[in-house]
Amino acid sequence: MTLKALIDGSRTAIEADPAKAAAVFAVSGRLVGTTEVAIRAGRHELTVDEPAALAGTDLGANPVEHALIALASCQAITYRFWAAQLGIELDSVEVAAEGDLDVRGFFGFDDTIRPGFTSVRLKVTPSGPEPAERYQQLADAVDEHCPVLDLFSHPTPIERTVVTA
Amino acid sequence: MTLKALIDGSRTAIEADPAKAAAVFAVSGRLVGTTEVAIRAGRHELTVDEPAALAGTDLGANPVEHALIALASCQAITYRFWAAQLGIELDSVEVAAEGDLDVRGFFGFDDTIRPGFTSVRLKVTPSGPEPAERYQQLADAVDEHCPVLDLFSHPTPIERTVVTA
């Protein structure tokens, strides 16, 4: 099945039953070392850790790197889907993401500094046989519809529960 | 070196030279299949993919799952650091994160629906020998200082560059 057929099929199915549009994603994990975290998402297991400068043993990418992995991969995949929607031929997409962090926020040395990224740079290189304007048009459609770019750009409501004995 | 000693050492070093507080994290990747993305973060390489329902082959967690992995692991590690800062004994931390997505936003079937998570539920279970109030106090400190919780909760400035031939 082509991607366009999958998208059209989803549209038909969701128009018939809007409840089919709802998806829930879930992960769970636990701290298994000083900073080592064992995480499961579906059938996938992975290790998140910090580098030595943050007391870890660098057994995996760290949490903020996973946030950038989410952003970069979401961009690449959203290019793929929207190229299919817009009928734009796309041979490849390269993505690089960088984020600046001021660790004074995380450590609480200065509570006027946010703990998260203060800025992020994203560089996307789509390529294929079409004129450059078509890939710019694609980029604009992607940025309107990329789930993780939306997460970075807008607040998401979080309901937090802390369970203590 | 204990975690407390690492934190105190960081404080001293950053007070002497505030430029030491600046950290840059970077990842890069490319689309290598229909939805398969090969990503590198430091020395770590991983595969991000979509499940079959989203045209992928489920070779790895998908982008929004990576965003939840970032959140869950950041919470766990921030519990570890802030327990050390506050002198709270912490034996373990379990974390579960769930996010709701309405795929009509991503597909552009309804542009009044945001493409990202419409809501996220986070459940954290810290445990150890101290009274429950101490872990609640820890949870409050964590939520003020967790980089990825901050990313989910507040907009982050993104500078995007699209490179076309």
Interface residues (C-beta under 8 A of the other chain):
Chain A: M1 L3 L6 I7 S10 R11 I14 E15 P18 A21 A22 A23 V24 F25 A26 V27 S28 G29 R30 L31 T34 T35 V37 I39 A41 G42 R43 H44 L46 V48 E50 P51 L54 A55 D58 G60 A61 N62 P63 V64 E65 H66 A67 L68 I69 A70 L71 A72 S73 C74 A76 I77 T78 Y79 R80 F81 W82 Q85 S92 V93 E94 V95 A96 A97 E98 G99 D100 L101 D102 V103 R104 G105 F106 F107 G108 F109 D111 R114 P115 G116 F117 T118 S119 V120 R121 L122 K123 V124 T125 P126 S127 A132 Y135 Q136 A139 A141 D143 E144 H145 C146 P147 V148 L149 D150 L151 F152 S153 H154 P155 T156 P157 I158 E159 R160 T161 V162 V163 T164 A165
Chain B: M1 L3 L6 I7 S10 R11 I14 E15 P18 A21 A22 A23 V24 F25 A26 V27 S28 G29 R30 L31 T34 T35 V37 I39 A41 G42 R43 H44 L46 V48 E50 P51 L54 A55 D58 G60 A61 N62 P63 V64 E65 H66 A67 L68 I69 A70 L71 A72 S73 C74 A76 I77 T78 Y79 R80 F81 W82 Q85 S92 V93 E94 V95 A96 A97 E98 G99 D100 L101 D102 V103 R104 G105 F106 F107 G108 F109 D111 R114 P115 G116 F117 T118 S119 V120 R121 L122 K123 V124 T125 P126 S127 A132 Y135 Q136 A139 A141 D143 E144 H145 C146 P147 V148 L149 D150 L151 F152 S153 H154 P155 T156 P157 I158 E159 R160 T161 V162 V163 T164 A165
